[in-house]
């Protein structure tokens, strides 16, 4: 056959000129000398070699392995292909796992949290709780799940039980609404009194409240700081509740 220019070779095999030049740089395809007119001319062997390179590359064989395969005898070639195939199967398994995790992103909270906690957050959304408050609660659960996962089941059970109480749901929504109030809003005192009253009534007669379960002090401090940073109002409500409980103890 007549000698081909690099453009003609690329067109015949179905690759780009840029790809051919890349194969030259890698040493996969021999680069011919220029002829008298200054062009590089490719013969039949270049066509055969380029077709092999393209076929192997399209099959997923890494370019770093192609040079080895081009010079291999049939037995070596078969063994190398088997090895490459196993590597590709492993990669497929890894990618399938990645796809499952990416698909889990559509479930949002379930990617980071146990199903029972995700169910709590779903209930809060159904109640009409703001996404801002839900995000703060979700982040708190994520911290607990990472640092003290044994606390998740009892806390989740307590929270689900509380959400079944219409009074708790109403109070939760009221606190959520209060996040937009001024820090010196006079309504806060009444809201804190209602919160403490509900808390006292809900756990009256019990040995301990769920938050009294032994926790790592560092974890408690971390969660408290996170909530305070998420909203100054949360910090203000905690301060008012602490003050009111102290006054009641001093009576």
C-alpha positions in Angstrom: 0.0 0.0 0.0 1.0 3.6 -0.5 2.6 5.4 2.3 0.1 7.4 4.4 0.4 10.8 6.1 -0.4 11.0 9.8 -3.8 12.5 8.9 -4.6 9.7 6.5 -3.4 7.1 9.1 -5.6 8.6 11.7 -8.6 8.7 9.4 -8.1 5.0 8.3 -7.9 3.7 11.8 -10.4 6.0 13.5 -8.2 7.8 15.9 -7.1 11.4 16.2 -3.8 12.8 15.0 -3.2 14.0 18.6 -3.6 10.3 19.8 -1.0 9.1 17.3 1.4 11.7 18.5 0.7 10.7 22.1 1.4 7.1 21.2 4.7 8.2 19.6 5.7 10.0 22.9 4.9 6.9 24.9 6.9 4.7 22.5 3.9 2.6 21.6 4.0 3.4 17.9 7.2 3.9 16.0 7.6 7.3 14.6 8.9 7.2 11.0 11.5 9.6 9.6 10.4 12.5 7.5 10.6 12.1 3.7 12.1 14.6 1.3 9.0 16.8 1.4 9.2 17.0 5.2 6.2 14.7 5.9 6.2 11.5 8.0 4.9 8.6 6.0 3.4 5.5 7.5 3.3 2.0 6.0 1.2 -1.1 6.5 2.9 -2.1 9.7 2.0 1.3 11.3 -1.7 0.6 10.4 -1.5 -2.9 12.0 0.2 -1.6 15.1 -2.2 1.3 15.5 -5.2 -0.9 15.1 -3.9 -3.2 17.9 -3.2 -0.2 20.1 -6.7 1.2 19.5 -8.3 -2.2 20.1 -6.5 -2.7 23.4 -7.1 0.8 24.5 -10.9 0.6 23.7 -11.0 -2.6 25.7 -9.8 -0.8 28.7 -6.2 -1.9 28.7 -4.1 0.7 30.4 -1.7 2.4 28.0 1.2 1.4 30.3 0.4 -2.3 29.6 -0.1 -2.0 25.8 3.6 -1.9 24.9 4.1 -5.1 26.9 1.2 -6.8 25.1 2.2 -5.8 21.6 5.5 -7.8 22.0 4.0 -10.7 23.9 3.7 -14.2 22.5 0.2 -15.8 22.5 0.6 -17.4 26.0 1.9 -14.3 27.6 -0.7 -12.2 25.8 -3.5 -14.5 27.1 -2.2 -14.4 30.7 -1.8 -10.6 30.6 -5.3 -10.2 29.3 -6.7 -12.4 32.0 -4.9 -10.3 34.6 -6.2 -7.1 33.1 -9.7 -8.6 33.0 -9.6 -9.4 36.7 -8.4 -5.8 37.5 -11.3 -4.5 35.4 -13.8 -6.7 37.3 -12.5 -5.3 40.6 -12.8 -1.8 39.3 -16.3 -2.5 38.2 -17.2 -3.7 41.7 -15.7 -0.6 43.2 -17.6 1.7 40.7 -20.8 -0.2 41.5 -20.2 0.5 45.1 -19.6 4.1 44.4 -22.8 4.3 42.4 -24.8 2.8 45.3 -23.3 5.4 47.6 -24.0 8.2 45.1 -27.6 7.0 44.7 -27.8 7.1 48.5 -27.3 10.9 48.3 -30.8 11.1 47.0 -31.9 9.8 50.4 -30.0 12.7 52.0 -29.9 11.9 55.7 -29.7 8.2 55.3 -26.2 8.5 53.7 -24.9 9.7 57.1 -27.2 8.4 59.7 -29.0 5.2 60.9 -32.5 4.6 59.5 -34.2 5.4 62.8 -32.5 8.9 63.0 -33.4 9.5 59.4 -37.0 8.7 60.3 -36.9 11.3 63.0 -35.7 13.9 60.6 -38.4 12.9 58.1 -41.1 13.4 60.8 -39.7 16.8 61.6 -40.0 17.8 57.9 -43.6 16.4 57.8 -44.4 18.6 60.9 -43.2 21.7 59.0 -40.0 22.3 61.0 -37.6 24.6 59.2 -34.7 23.1 57.3 -32.4 25.3 59.3 -33.5 23.6 62.6 -33.5 20.1 60.9 -29.9 20.7 59.7 -28.8 21.6 63.3 -30.4 18.5 64.7 -29.0 16.3 61.9 -25.5 17.6 62.5 -25.9 16.8 66.2 -26.9 13.3 65.4 -24.0 12.9 63.0 -21.6 13.9 65.8 -23.2 11.4 68.2 -23.2 8.6 65.6 -19.5 9.2 65.0 -18.2 9.6 68.5 -20.7 7.7 70.7 -22.8 5.4 68.4 -24.1 3.4 71.4 -26.2 6.4 72.4 -28.1 6.4 69.1 -30.7 3.6 69.8 -31.9 4.9 73.2 -31.9 8.5 72.2 -33.7 7.8 68.9 -36.3 5.7 70.7 -36.9 8.5 73.2 -37.2 11.1 70.4 -39.6 9.0 68.4 -41.8 8.6 71.5 -41.7 12.3 72.2 -42.7 13.1 68.6 -45.8 10.9 69.1 -46.9 13.5 71.7 -48.9 16.4 70.2 -47.7 18.7 73.0 -44.1 18.0 72.2 -44.7 18.6 68.5 -46.4 21.9 69.2 -43.6 23.0 71.5 -40.9 21.9 69.0 -42.6 24.1 66.3 -42.8 27.0 68.7 -39.1 26.8 69.5 -38.4 26.6 65.8 -40.4 29.7 65.2 -38.6 31.5 68.0 -35.3 31.1 66.2 -36.3 34.2 64.2 -37.1 36.3 67.3 -34.9 39.0 68.8 -32.7 37.7 71.7 -34.5 40.1 74.1 -38.0 39.2 72.9 -40.2 39.1 76.0 -42.0 36.0 74.7 -38.9 33.9 75.3 -39.4 33.8 79.1 -42.9 32.3 78.5 -41.6 29.8 76.0 -38.8 28.6 78.3 -41.3 28.2 81.2 -43.5 26.1 78.9 -40.5 24.1 77.8 -39.4 23.3 81.4 -43.0 22.6 82.5 -43.4 20.1 79.6 -40.0 18.5 80.4 -40.9 18.1 84.1 -44.3 16.6 83.3 -43.0 14.3 80.6 -40.3 12.7 82.8 -41.9 13.0 86.2 -41.5 9.7 88.1 -38.7 8.4 85.8 -35.3 7.5 87.2 -33.5 9.7 84.7 -34.1 11.6 81.5 -32.5 10.4 78.3 -30.0 13.2 78.2 -28.8 12.1 81.7 -27.4 8.9 80.1 -23.6 9.0 80.7 -21.9 10.8 77.9 -18.3 11.8 77.2 -18.0 15.4 78.6 -16.0 16.3 75.5 -18.9 15.1 73.3 -21.5 17.1 75.3 -19.3 20.2 75.1 -18.8 19.7 71.3 -22.5 19.3 70.7 -23.4 22.3 72.9 -20.9 24.5 71.1 -22.2 23.4 67.7 -25.8 24.2 68.6 -24.7 27.6 70.0 -22.8 28.4 66.8 -25.7 27.3 64.6 -28.0 29.9 66.2 -27.6 32.5 69.0 -31.2 31.9 69.9 -30.4 28.3 70.9 -27.8 29.7 73.2 -30.2 32.3 74.6 -32.9 29.7 75.3 -30.4 27.5 77.1 -29.2 30.5 79.2 -32.8 31.4 80.1 -33.6 27.8 81.0 -30.5 27.5 83.2 -31.4 30.7 85.0 -35.0 29.7 85.6 -34.0 26.2 86.9 -31.5 27.9 89.3 -34.1 30.3 90.6 -36.5 27.4 91.2 -33.8 25.5 93.1 -33.1 28.5 95.3 -36.7 28.9 96.4 
